[in-house]
Amino acid sequence: MIAIIDYKMGNLQSIINAIEKVGRKAVLVKKPKELKKYKKAILPGVGAFGDAMKFLNQSGMDEAVKEFAHEGKKLLGVCLGMQLLFEKGLEFGEHAGLGLIEGNVVTFDKSRFDMPLKVPHIGWNSLVIKQQNPLLEGLREDTYLYFVHSFHIKTDDKYVSAVTHYGYDFASVVKKNNIFGFQPHPEKSHENGLKIYKNFMEL
């Protein structure tokens, strides 16, 4: 059983459906004490960084997620969930994140774009794999995944498993020990996305 952390940010049913398609079962976890029962968890999310952290803090789920990760259990953050893994988000002000990985969440810097592009970044884009990551096993270098975001991670290269080019290269897949993050949405990325979830289930 896989825990999907429910903090009212995003379409959780699509992730449950994806997990079931790869032959596993997922359970929505709403209370901090419930998270202790599981060895693997997904932190999903769509929306604003500050609102998400406010809900996690008020519910006590922030400390539960930190404890879960510090115990060596497998944690996967997806889209906003990936961004929350980091120290700070700079969306509509400055907000402290979970601090599980060193780095910040910043807006796309249009002054660096190599061509005129719109923000948010919406649509299919490819990964350029930089480092080994078990969740990328079986995926080709030109694998396309689905993105929807206006902010991205700025972190040390040692945590970056893959980058994606949108105006410039940004970190799209990260890993620190037992903690994983994907900026794209595997559940919206068809067979390639299902492969990512299957890899996570098999860790």
URBEL-V781933 format. One record per pair of residues at least 12 apart in sequence whose ideal C-beta (glycine too) atoms are under 6 Angstrom apart, sorted by the first residue. I is the first residue (numbers start at 1). J is the second residue. D is the distance in Angstrom with one decimal. If there is no record, write none. Layout:
i=I j=J d=D
i=I j=J d=D
This chain:
i=1 j=25 d=5.4
i=1 j=27 d=5.6
i=2 j=19 d=5.8
i=2 j=24 d=6.0
i=2 j=26 d=4.5
i=2 j=40 d=5.2
i=3 j=27 d=6.0
i=3 j=29 d=4.5
i=3 j=35 d=5.9
i=3 j=38 d=3.9
i=3 j=41 d=4.1
i=4 j=26 d=5.1
i=4 j=28 d=5.4
i=4 j=42 d=5.0
i=5 j=29 d=5.6
i=5 j=41 d=5.9
i=5 j=43 d=4.9
i=6 j=28 d=4.4
i=6 j=30 d=4.8
i=7 j=55 d=4.8
i=7 j=56 d=5.6
i=9 j=45 d=4.2
i=9 j=47 d=4.7
i=9 j=52 d=5.1
i=10 j=44 d=5.1
i=10 j=45 d=5.0
i=10 j=46 d=3.9
i=14 j=187 d=4.6
i=15 j=44 d=5.6
i=15 j=187 d=4.9
i=18 j=187 d=4.2
i=18 j=197 d=5.4
i=19 j=197 d=6.0
i=21 j=194 d=5.8
i=22 j=194 d=5.6
i=22 j=197 d=5.4
i=22 j=198 d=4.2
i=24 j=201 d=5.0
i=32 j=60 d=4.5
i=32 j=61 d=5.3
i=32 j=64 d=3.5
i=35 j=64 d=4.7
i=35 j=68 d=5.6
i=39 j=73 d=5.2
i=40 j=74 d=4.4
i=41 j=75 d=5.5
i=42 j=76 d=4.9
i=43 j=77 d=4.5
i=43 j=81 d=3.7
i=44 j=78 d=4.8
i=44 j=81 d=4.8
i=45 j=79 d=5.9
i=45 j=80 d=3.2
i=45 j=81 d=4.3
i=46 j=80 d=5.8
i=47 j=80 d=6.0
i=48 j=91 d=5.9
i=49 j=89 d=3.4
i=49 j=91 d=4.5
i=49 j=95 d=5.5
i=49 j=105 d=6.0
i=50 j=92 d=5.9
i=50 j=95 d=4.3
i=52 j=80 d=5.9
i=52 j=84 d=5.9
i=53 j=95 d=5.4
i=69 j=100 d=5.3
i=69 j=179 d=5.5
i=72 j=178 d=5.3
i=74 j=178 d=5.4
i=74 j=203 d=5.2
i=75 j=179 d=5.0
i=76 j=180 d=4.7
i=76 j=200 d=5.4
i=77 j=181 d=4.3
i=78 j=182 d=5.4
i=79 j=185 d=5.7
i=82 j=181 d=3.4
i=82 j=182 d=5.9
i=82 j=183 d=5.7
i=83 j=105 d=4.5
i=84 j=97 d=5.3
i=84 j=98 d=5.5
i=85 j=98 d=5.6
i=85 j=100 d=4.8
i=85 j=101 d=5.1
i=85 j=181 d=5.5
i=86 j=101 d=5.4
i=86 j=103 d=4.6
i=86 j=105 d=5.8
i=87 j=99 d=4.8
i=88 j=104 d=4.6
i=89 j=105 d=4.1
i=90 j=106 d=5.4
i=91 j=151 d=5.6
i=100 j=179 d=5.5
i=101 j=159 d=5.8
i=101 j=176 d=4.8
i=103 j=153 d=5.7
i=103 j=154 d=5.7
i=103 j=155 d=2.9
i=104 j=154 d=5.2
i=105 j=151 d=5.1
i=106 j=154 d=5.1
i=107 j=151 d=5.4
i=112 j=168 d=4.9
i=113 j=167 d=3.3
i=117 j=167 d=5.0
i=119 j=150 d=5.2
i=120 j=149 d=5.9
i=120 j=150 d=4.1
i=121 j=147 d=5.3
i=121 j=149 d=5.8
i=121 j=166 d=4.8
i=122 j=148 d=5.1
i=124 j=144 d=4.7
i=124 j=146 d=5.8
i=125 j=147 d=5.5
i=125 j=164 d=5.1
i=126 j=142 d=5.4
i=126 j=144 d=5.2
i=127 j=143 d=5.4
i=127 j=162 d=4.2
i=128 j=163 d=5.1
i=129 j=141 d=5.9
i=129 j=162 d=4.9
i=130 j=160 d=5.5
i=130 j=162 d=5.9
i=131 j=161 d=5.0
i=133 j=161 d=3.8
i=133 j=175 d=5.0
i=134 j=199 d=5.9
i=135 j=180 d=5.6
i=135 j=196 d=5.4
i=135 j=199 d=4.6
i=135 j=200 d=5.7
i=137 j=199 d=5.4
i=138 j=195 d=5.5
i=143 j=192 d=5.2
i=145 j=184 d=3.6
i=145 j=189 d=4.3
i=145 j=192 d=6.0
i=146 j=184 d=5.7
i=146 j=185 d=5.2
i=146 j=188 d=4.2
i=146 j=189 d=4.8
i=147 j=184 d=4.8
i=152 j=170 d=4.1
i=153 j=171 d=4.5
i=155 j=171 d=6.0
i=159 j=174 d=4.9
i=159 j=176 d=5.3
i=160 j=174 d=5.9
i=161 j=173 d=4.3
i=161 j=175 d=5.0
